[in-house]
Amino acid sequence: MTVPGSVQAQPGRRARFGVPRRSTAVALTGLMVGGVLGVVGASSAQAHDVLRSSDPADGSTVQTAPEQVTLTFDEPAIALGTEVEVRSPDGTLASDGDPVLVDVTVAQKLGGELPAGRYTVSWRVTSADGHPITGDLTFTATTATTLGDTTRPSPPGAEAQDSGGGSGAPVVVLVVIAAVTTSWLLWRRRRPRDVPGG
């Protein structure tokens, strides 16, 4: 029953205005979540170290293999998990010891006989955020060289021991011969002589 002059409720109008409000809230929430994820992703990407340069430079030609290969990054790296492997043209390991980290550089010493040819550097560096990054580079040496002492030095006193041993051996032999001779002479004197006609 409709009372004259009264205002009739219109449910449809509430529904029409309610749906856009919910849709707008959902859309705003999605945009906020997407923005936060984008900022987090960008921050993580910026935290990774980036190789800025190397010495020798990638693809360069040098007269001889250097004493060390130096990698320069945009941010300091972490020593844990950081490795630099240098291979000579014949595949022999040319890197010597562990890499040294100073500020934004990672240096790897070389050692041994380093022939002429193309060298390969494979590196793995742990970024400040804990994520490892890897890479490869090459350089070519036109002349062979040798770095470090490839011969093992003799222990102290080895020469003296060798010379002393050589001169002491004849003395020992003479002493033994003299002792045996003396013992034989004493035995001859103490042995009873045979009685003639006995």
C-alpha positions in Angstrom: 0.0 0.0 0.0 1.4 3.4 -1.1 0.7 6.3 1.1 0.1 9.5 -1.0 2.9 12.0 -0.8 5.5 9.5 0.6 8.9 8.8 -1.0 9.2 5.2 -2.2 12.6 3.5 -1.5 14.7 2.8 -4.6 17.0 -0.1 -4.0 18.4 0.0 -7.5 19.9 3.5 -7.0 21.9 2.2 -4.0 23.1 -0.7 -6.0 24.2 1.5 -8.9 26.3 3.7 -6.6 27.6 0.9 -4.4 29.3 -1.1 -7.1 31.5 1.7 -8.4 32.6 2.5 -4.9 33.7 -1.1 -4.3 35.4 -1.3 -7.7 37.3 1.9 -7.0 38.5 0.6 -3.7 39.7 -2.7 -5.3 41.5 -0.8 -8.1 43.2 1.5 -5.6 44.4 -1.4 -3.5 45.8 -3.1 -6.6 47.6 0.0 -7.6 49.1 0.4 -4.1 50.3 -3.2 -4.0 51.8 -3.0 -7.5 53.6 0.2 -6.6 55.1 -1.3 -3.4 56.2 -4.4 -5.3 57.7 -2.2 -8.0 59.7 -0.2 -5.5 60.9 -3.4 -3.7 61.9 -4.9 -7.0 63.8 -1.8 -8.1 65.6 -1.6 -4.8 66.7 -5.3 -5.1 67.9 -4.7 -8.6 69.9 -1.7 -7.6 71.5 -3.6 -4.7 73.3 -6.0 -7.1 76.9 -5.2 -7.9 77.7 -4.2 -11.5 81.1 -4.7 -13.1 82.3 -1.3 -14.2 85.7 -2.2 -15.6 88.6 -4.7 -15.5 92.4 -4.6 -15.8 93.3 -6.0 -18.3 90.1 -4.8 -20.2 87.9 -7.4 -21.7 89.1 -8.4 -25.2 92.3 -6.4 -24.9 95.9 -7.4 -25.9 98.8 -7.0 -23.5 102.5 -7.7 -23.9 102.7 -10.3 -21.1 100.2 -11.6 -18.6 99.9 -9.2 -15.7 100.8 -9.9 -12.0 97.1 -9.7 -11.2 93.7 -9.3 -12.7 91.6 -6.5 -11.1 87.8 -6.2 -11.3 86.1 -2.9 -10.4 82.4 -2.9 -9.4 80.0 -0.1 -8.5 79.6 -1.3 -4.9 81.9 -3.3 -2.5 81.5 -7.0 -2.7 81.5 -9.7 0.1 84.5 -12.0 0.4 82.4 -15.0 1.2 81.6 -16.8 -2.1 83.8 -14.5 -4.2 86.1 -16.4 -6.6 88.2 -15.4 -9.6 89.6 -18.2 -11.9 92.2 -17.3 -14.5 93.0 -20.0 -17.1 96.0 -19.8 -19.5 95.8 -20.6 -23.2 96.4 -24.3 -22.6 93.8 -24.5 -19.9 96.2 -24.5 -16.9 95.1 -22.6 -13.8 97.1 -19.4 -13.8 95.4 -17.7 -10.7 97.4 -18.0 -7.5 95.8 -17.8 -4.1 92.5 -16.1 -3.0 91.2 -12.9 -4.4 91.8 -9.7 -2.4 88.9 -7.3 -1.9 89.6 -3.6 -1.4 86.8 -1.1 -1.5 85.0 -1.7 -4.9 87.8 -3.8 -6.4 88.5 -7.5 -6.5 92.1 -8.4 -7.4 93.3 -11.9 -8.3 97.1 -12.6 -8.4 98.7 -14.8 -11.2 101.7 -17.0 -10.9 103.8 -19.7 -12.5 104.7 -20.1 -16.2 102.4 -17.9 -18.3 102.6 -18.6 -22.0 101.5 -16.3 -24.8 97.9 -16.6 -26.0 94.4 -16.0 -24.9 93.5 -16.0 -21.2 90.0 -16.6 -19.8 88.8 -15.0 -16.6 85.7 -16.5 -14.9 84.5 -14.6 -11.8 81.8 -15.0 -9.2 81.2 -12.2 -6.8 78.8 -11.9 -3.9 76.9 -8.6 -3.9 76.3 -6.6 -0.7 72.7 -7.9 -0.6 74.0 -11.5 -0.6 73.1 -12.3 -4.2 75.9 -13.9 -6.4 76.7 -12.5 -9.8 79.0 -14.1 -12.4 80.7 -13.2 -15.6 83.6 -13.9 -18.0 86.2 -11.9 -19.8 89.3 -12.5 -21.9 92.6 -10.9 -22.7 95.5 -11.9 -24.9 99.2 -11.9 -24.1 101.7 -11.7 -26.9 104.8 -12.8 -25.0 105.3 -15.6 -22.4 106.5 -14.8 -18.9 107.0 -16.4 -15.5 105.7 -14.9 -12.3 106.8 -15.9 -8.9 109.4 -18.5 -7.9 108.6 -21.8 -9.7 111.5 -23.7 -8.0 111.4 -25.0 -4.5 114.3 -23.7 -2.4 116.4 -26.2 -0.5 115.9 -26.3 3.3 118.4 -24.4 5.4 121.5 -26.5 6.2 120.9 -29.0 3.4 124.1 -28.2 1.6 126.1 -28.5 4.9 124.5 -31.8 5.6 125.3 -33.2 2.2 129.0 -32.1 2.4 129.3 -33.4 5.9 127.8 -36.7 5.0 130.3 -37.2 2.1 133.4 -36.6 4.3 132.1 -38.6 7.3 131.5 -41.9 5.4 135.2 -42.8 4.8 136.0 -42.0 8.4 133.4 -44.4 9.7 134.7 -47.1 7.3 138.3 -46.7 8.5 137.2 -46.9 12.2 135.3 -50.1 11.5 138.3 -51.6 9.6 140.7 -50.7 12.4 138.4 -52.2 15.1 138.1 -55.4 13.2 141.9 -55.6 12.6 142.6 -55.0 16.3 140.2 -57.6 17.4 141.7 -60.2 15.0 145.2 -59.5 16.3 144.2 -59.9 19.9 142.5 -63.1 19.1 145.6 -64.5 17.4 147.8 -63.6 20.4 145.5 -65.3 23.0 145.0 -68.5 21.0 147.0 -71.4 22.5 149.8 -72.7 20.3 149.9 -76.3 19.4 152.5 -78.4 21.3 154.9 -80.2 18.9 154.8 -84.0 19.1 151.6 -83.9 21.1 
